[in-house]
Amino acid sequence: MTKITGSDWKQLGEMEDEAIDTSDIAELDDDFFNKAELRLPTKQPVTLRIDEDVLVWFKAQGKGYQTRINKLLRQYMESQVTEP
């Protein structure tokens, strides 16, 4: 996240859920969910050089090996993002 909110995220993270005041947040009703759109990141075709044994291992796991590689790359990317 790059947006600065002024929130004390450490303090909020340490609070019990019941202690967090959410009274100013509107309830989401059926109309909201009926109009909601799922937006997934677009996929970009790329040429990627991967060690043969790594590729063989992923393919041996069955259908969806590219999705699994993408998921692992995303997890790594998200672990490297530093929050302000």
Backbone as JSON, one array per atom type, in Angstrom:
{
  "sequence": "MTKITGSDWKQLGEMEDEAIDTSDIAELDDDFFNKAELRLPTKQPVTLRIDEDVLVWFKAQGKGYQTRINKLLRQYMESQVTEP",
  "N": [[0.83, -1.18, 0.0], [0.5, 2.21, -0.77], [-0.8, 4.44, -0.01], [-1.02, 6.87, 2.47], [-2.45, 6.71, 5.6], [-2.53, 7.57, 8.2], [-3.25, 5.94, 10.2], [-2.71, 3.92, 13.09], [-1.4, 1.14, 12.53], [-0.07, -0.91, 13.84], [-1.02, -0.78, 16.49], [-3.75, -1.23, 15.94], [-3.62, -3.81, 14.88], [-2.99, -5.25, 17.15], [-5.26, -5.13, 18.68], [-8.25, -6.64, 20.01], [-10.81, -8.08, 17.99], [-13.44, -7.4, 18.79], [-13.09, -5.0, 20.07], [-12.74, -3.08, 18.19], [-14.11, -0.27, 16.73], [-16.59, -0.26, 14.47], [-18.79, 1.13, 13.77], [-19.2, 3.27, 12.06], [-19.11, 2.28, 9.54], [-20.88, 1.39, 6.74], [-23.32, -1.22, 6.4], [-23.02, -3.94, 4.12], [-25.27, -4.67, 1.69], [-27.54, -6.94, -0.12], [-27.91, -5.73, -2.61], [-25.48, -4.4, -3.04], [-23.73, -6.59, -3.4], [-24.89, -7.8, -5.62], [-24.26, -6.01, -7.61], [-21.54, -6.02, -7.56], [-18.29, -6.5, -8.96], [-15.94, -8.91, -9.88], [-12.59, -8.43, -10.04], [-9.85, -9.54, -11.49], [-6.29, -9.65, -11.71], [-4.89, -9.0, -14.93], [-3.52, -11.42, -17.14], [-0.28, -11.77, -18.51], [1.32, -12.89, -21.36], [4.51, -14.38, -21.33], [7.97, -15.06, -22.04], [9.88, -17.2, -20.28], [12.8, -18.21, -18.75], [13.43, -21.14, -17.22], [14.95, -23.42, -14.99], [15.37, -26.73, -16.17], [14.79, -28.97, -14.52], [13.2, -27.83, -12.56], [10.95, -26.98, -13.98], [10.05, -29.48, -14.93], [9.38, -30.65, -12.48], [7.24, -28.96, -11.61], [5.39, -29.43, -13.7], [4.93, -32.12, -13.29], [3.25, -32.1, -11.15], [0.78, -31.91, -12.12], [-2.1, -30.7, -14.0], [-2.36, -27.15, -14.38], [0.06, -26.06, -13.71], [1.28, -23.64, -14.44], [-0.33, -21.77, -13.19], [0.21, -22.41, -10.52], [2.93, -21.74, -10.39], [2.7, -18.98, -10.83], [1.24, -18.3, -8.53], [3.08, -18.85, -6.48], [5.08, -17.0, -7.16], [3.64, -14.64, -6.75], [3.15, -14.8, -3.97], [5.78, -14.55, -3.03], [6.38, -11.97, -4.02], [4.5, -10.42, -2.56], [5.46, -10.85, 0.0], [7.7, -9.34, 0.0], [6.92, -6.72, -0.1], [6.99, -3.68, 1.55], [5.33, -2.15, 4.18], [4.34, 1.2, 5.0]],
  "CA": [[0.0, 0.0, 0.0], [1.27, 3.45, -0.81], [-1.62, 5.51, 0.54], [-0.77, 7.12, 3.89], [-3.76, 6.88, 6.23], [-2.43, 8.13, 9.54], [-3.7, 4.93, 11.15], [-1.69, 3.19, 13.83], [-1.68, -0.23, 12.15], [0.47, -1.81, 14.86], [-2.0, -0.79, 17.58], [-4.96, -1.87, 15.45], [-3.34, -5.23, 14.75], [-2.91, -5.86, 18.48], [-6.56, -5.06, 19.33], [-9.22, -7.71, 19.81], [-11.8, -7.67, 16.99], [-14.6, -6.81, 19.44], [-12.75, -3.66, 20.56], [-12.62, -2.17, 17.04], [-15.38, 0.41, 16.45], [-16.93, -0.26, 13.04], [-20.14, 1.68, 13.67], [-19.29, 4.25, 10.97], [-19.01, 1.56, 8.27], [-22.2, 0.92, 6.31], [-23.48, -2.65, 6.13], [-23.11, -4.26, 2.71], [-26.51, -5.41, 1.48], [-27.6, -7.77, -1.32], [-27.75, -4.87, -3.78], [-24.05, -4.19, -3.23], [-23.11, -7.81, -3.94], [-25.43, -8.03, -6.96], [-23.58, -5.1, -8.54], [-20.09, -6.17, -7.4], [-17.55, -7.14, -10.05], [-14.67, -9.51, -9.51], [-11.54, -7.96, -10.94], [-8.61, -10.27, -11.33], [-5.22, -9.08, -12.52], [-4.79, -9.6, -16.26], [-2.33, -12.25, -17.35], [0.57, -11.36, -19.62], [2.17, -13.98, -21.84], [5.94, -14.06, -21.28], [8.92, -16.14, -22.21], [10.63, -17.24, -19.03], [13.77, -19.3, -18.75], [13.38, -21.83, -15.93], [15.74, -24.65, -14.99], [14.57, -27.84, -16.67], [14.29, -29.82, -13.44], [12.14, -27.09, -11.87], [9.78, -27.06, -14.84], [9.58, -30.88, -14.9], [8.73, -30.86, -11.19], [5.94, -28.3, -11.62], [4.49, -30.13, -14.62], [4.6, -33.42, -12.69], [2.2, -31.9, -10.15], [-0.49, -31.99, -12.82], [-2.65, -29.55, -14.7], [-2.37, -25.91, -13.62], [1.4, -25.76, -13.21], [1.57, -22.22, -14.63], [-1.05, -21.07, -12.13], [0.95, -22.62, -9.28], [4.14, -20.92, -10.46], [2.27, -17.6, -10.63], [0.85, -18.13, -7.13], [4.31, -18.78, -5.69], [5.72, -15.71, -7.44], [2.84, -13.6, -6.08], [3.42, -14.88, -2.52], [7.1, -13.98, -2.81], [6.27, -10.54, -4.24], [3.78, -9.81, -1.44], [6.29, -10.92, 1.2], [8.77, -8.34, -0.13], [6.34, -5.38, -0.04], [7.1, -3.1, 2.89], [4.26, -1.2, 4.52], [4.87, 2.38, 5.71]],
  "C": [[0.88, 1.24, 0.0], [0.5, 4.61, -0.23], [-1.34, 5.65, 2.04], [-2.1, 7.46, 4.55], [-3.69, 7.57, 7.58], [-2.89, 7.15, 10.61], [-2.51, 4.3, 11.86], [-1.95, 1.7, 13.62], [-1.18, -1.23, 13.18], [-0.53, -1.93, 16.01], [-3.28, -1.52, 17.16], [-4.78, -3.38, 15.35], [-3.31, -5.96, 16.08], [-4.26, -5.87, 19.2], [-7.38, -6.32, 19.07], [-10.28, -7.2, 18.83], [-12.98, -6.93, 17.62], [-14.35, -5.37, 19.88], [-12.67, -2.63, 19.43], [-14.0, -1.6, 16.72], [-15.59, 0.47, 14.95], [-18.29, 0.37, 12.79], [-20.3, 2.69, 12.53], [-19.19, 3.6, 9.59], [-20.39, 1.02, 7.91], [-22.2, -0.59, 6.07], [-23.58, -2.86, 4.62], [-24.33, -5.15, 2.5], [-26.46, -6.22, 0.19], [-27.39, -6.96, -2.58], [-26.27, -4.62, -4.09], [-23.42, -5.41, -3.91], [-23.65, -8.16, -5.32], [-24.73, -7.18, -8.0], [-22.05, -5.26, -8.52], [-19.49, -6.9, -8.6], [-16.25, -7.7, -9.5], [-13.63, -9.07, -10.52], [-10.24, -8.67, -10.61], [-7.53, -9.6, -12.17], [-5.17, -9.77, -13.88], [-3.49, -10.4, -16.34], [-1.59, -11.73, -18.58], [1.39, -12.56, -20.08], [3.63, -13.53, -21.84], [6.75, -15.29, -21.66], [9.82, -16.09, -20.99], [11.56, -18.44, -19.07], [13.85, -19.88, -17.34], [14.24, -23.09, -16.05], [14.83, -25.83, -15.34], [13.99, -28.7, -15.54], [13.16, -29.15, -12.66], [10.85, -27.2, -12.68], [9.19, -28.48, -14.84], [8.84, -31.15, -13.6], [7.34, -30.22, -11.15], [4.95, -29.03, -12.52], [4.06, -31.47, -14.05], [3.49, -33.31, -11.64], [0.81, -31.91, -10.79], [-0.9, -30.67, -13.46], [-2.64, -28.32, -13.79], [-0.99, -25.5, -13.12], [1.75, -24.29, -13.37], [0.88, -21.38, -13.54], [-0.32, -21.22, -10.8], [2.24, -21.81, -9.26], [3.78, -19.46, -10.2], [1.93, -17.34, -9.16], [2.09, -18.02, -6.23], [5.05, -17.46, -5.91], [4.97, -14.57, -6.75], [3.11, -13.61, -4.57], [4.78, -14.27, -2.2], [7.04, -12.46, -2.96], [5.62, -9.86, -3.03], [4.6, -9.85, -0.16], [7.39, -9.86, 1.18], [8.26, -6.91, -0.03], [6.45, -4.88, 1.39], [6.03, -2.06, 3.08], [4.88, 0.0, 5.23], [4.57, 2.33, 7.2]]
}
